[in-house]
Amino acid sequence: MYATIQRWGNSHGIRIPKVLLEALHIRENDRVELIQTEDTITIRKAAAPAHRTLEERLTAFYGQPIEKIGRIDNGPEVDWGEAEGSEVW
C-alpha cells in the first residue's frame, strides 16, 4: 500500500487508509508513537498513560513527598460586602 506526503499547514502529513486503522484498532484522536530508525518510520498505537493518584500528582508538582508539603495559606478571608441582587446565601 502506498501513500503520498502532502503539505498540511506548516507541516506535512500522510493519510492513513481506513482499512489499516481498523485493522490496528486505531481511531481518530488516538495517541500514536512515531519511531524513526535509519530510513524507516514506524507508527504504533501509544500505550495509555498510567493513572496517577492525587498524592502522586501533588508529589510530582511540588517535588517532595506529600508529608513534607505544608498547608497552603491563602491569607485572611475577604469580606466582599453585603449581597446584591438575588444571590442565595
C-alpha positions as CSV (number, residue, x, y, z in Angstrom):
1,M,0.0,0.0,0.0
2,Y,1.3,3.4,-0.9
3,A,0.5,7.0,0.3
4,T,1.8,10.5,-0.6
5,I,3.3,13.0,1.8
6,Q,1.3,16.3,1.5
7,R,1.5,19.8,2.9
8,W,-0.6,20.3,5.9
9,G,-0.3,23.9,7.2
10,N,3.4,24.5,8.0
11,S,4.0,20.7,8.3
12,H,3.5,17.7,6.2
13,G,1.1,14.8,6.7
14,I,0.1,11.5,5.4
15,R,-3.4,10.0,5.1
16,I,-3.6,6.5,6.6
17,P,-6.3,4.3,4.9
18,K,-9.3,3.4,6.9
19,V,-8.6,-0.3,6.4
20,L,-5.2,-0.1,8.1
21,L,-6.6,1.9,11.0
22,E,-9.5,-0.5,11.6
23,A,-7.1,-3.5,11.4
24,L,-4.9,-1.9,14.2
25,H,-8.0,-0.6,16.2
26,I,-6.8,3.0,15.9
27,R,-9.5,5.7,15.9
28,E,-9.5,9.4,15.4
29,N,-7.7,11.3,18.2
30,D,-5.9,8.1,19.4
31,R,-2.3,8.8,20.5
32,V,0.3,7.1,18.4
33,E,4.1,6.8,18.8
34,L,6.4,7.6,15.9
35,I,9.8,5.8,15.8
36,Q,12.5,6.7,13.4
37,T,15.3,4.3,12.6
38,E,17.6,5.0,9.7
39,D,15.3,5.2,6.6
40,T,12.1,3.9,8.4
41,I,9.3,5.5,10.3
42,T,7.2,3.2,12.4
43,I,3.8,4.3,13.7
44,R,2.2,2.3,16.6
45,K,-0.6,2.9,19.0
46,A,0.8,4.5,22.1
47,A,0.2,2.8,25.5
48,A,-2.3,4.5,27.6
49,P,-0.7,6.7,30.3
50,A,-0.9,5.2,33.7
51,H,-3.5,6.6,36.1
52,R,-1.9,8.7,38.8
53,T,-3.4,9.3,42.2
54,L,-3.8,12.8,43.6
55,E,-1.0,12.1,46.0
56,E,1.3,11.1,43.1
57,R,0.3,14.3,41.2
58,L,0.9,16.5,44.2
59,T,4.3,14.9,44.9
60,A,5.3,15.4,41.2
61,F,4.1,19.0,41.3
62,Y,5.8,20.1,44.5
63,G,8.9,17.9,44.0
64,Q,8.7,16.4,47.5
65,P,6.8,13.8,49.4
66,I,3.2,14.7,50.4
67,E,4.1,14.5,54.1
68,K,6.5,17.4,53.6
69,I,4.0,19.6,51.8
70,G,2.6,22.1,54.3
71,R,-0.8,23.7,54.3
72,I,-1.2,26.4,51.8
73,D,-2.4,29.6,53.4
74,N,-4.3,31.9,51.1
75,G,-4.4,34.7,53.6
76,P,-7.3,36.0,55.6
77,E,-10.9,35.6,54.3
78,V,-12.0,38.6,52.3
79,D,-15.4,40.4,53.1
80,W,-16.9,41.4,49.8
81,G,-19.8,43.3,51.5
82,E,-23.5,42.7,51.5
83,A,-25.2,40.6,48.9
84,E,-26.6,42.5,46.0
85,G,-29.2,41.3,43.6
86,S,-30.8,37.9,44.0
87,E,-27.8,35.8,45.3
88,V,-28.8,33.0,47.6
89,W,-26.6,32.5,50.7
